[in-house]
Amino acid sequence: MLEKTGRRWLRVIHIVFIAFLMGGLASILVINHLADLDTHQLFIANYSIYSLFNIIVTFSFYGVVTTGLVYSVFTHWGLTKHWWIIGKWSGTVVLFTLVWIWLGPAINGMVALSDIGLREPAVPHSYTEYHNTLTPVITVALLVMFTLIAITIFRPWGQRTQKYEMQRGMVLTLTGIGVVLGVGLGLMGYYDLESYRNMSISSPDLTKVPDGIHRGSVKYSSFEYTVAVKVNQSRIMGVGIVQNRDSDYARFAEGIIPRVLKKQSPNVDGITGATTTSKCLMKAIEIALEGAK
């Protein structure tokens, strides 16, 4: 059990994470309502939202959950003794669903579309659809958080009648297994993504590439990305996407094609919010050109 000083510090840390989480969501809401922005300013605004979400909101949420879990396990409150604590965990699940099922994809879509200049007719969702998602989702998320704070203060519903109380050792064992599995799988996925995001992309010598249409492919996970690159008189005349994932993010990544044609090289900046797929398509273009030589 935590001593009084330990409980006090844990509460302080928990409250700090809550403040950062609510502040991050509120900041995103404010930036999302900035008006009369040109194309460059719009991308900067959306990139700021993207950064706030991936740094402040994400880590604050995990901090809130972790400190809340520690406080429940190492104090007399427990995880399942009181209805109000069960209500808080239920609200946390709702908050997680709102933030990662609706808010995250909308933010990625906004920053990707603004990065490619909002000129992607093949994308089924428009920028406006993503933009209009943020306000209601963040508003509901903040209301959920205020409700959770009120539950913490007033502690309604009382203690739950139960025959068996989950023992601390069992809670720690199950939590430890969950954390190890979650962190392990998360790190494996992270390093796998980073290996693709950090792939080196060269600029093939186009003078050695014969005229014609050349294909290149890259496999990532269970997907294969295939492109057809048309070369004429040592210039890249066009890039066709032969095979791509059937998702919005994959289509956002196709925004690299104008950059490749402009630079005459596959070594270009990827699309923010669709970095991994961008790198795969760039590598497929490089492979097509290198293979043709």
Secondary structure, DSSP 4 states (H G I P E B T S, - for coil): ---HHHHHHHHHHHHHHHHHHHHHHHHHHHHHT--S--HHHHHHHHHHHHHIIIIIIHHHHHHHHHHHHHHHHTSTT-SSSBHHHHHHHHHHHHHHHIIIIIIHHHHHHHHHHHHTTT--TT-SS-HHHHHHHHHHHHHHHHHHHHHHHHHHHH-TT-BPP-S-PPPHHHHHHHHHHHHHHHHHHHHHHHHHHHHHHT-------GGGSPSEEEEEEEEETTEEEEEEEEEETTEEEEEEEEE--SSHHHHHHTTHHHHHHHHTSS--PPPTT-HHHHHHHHHHHHHHHHHH-
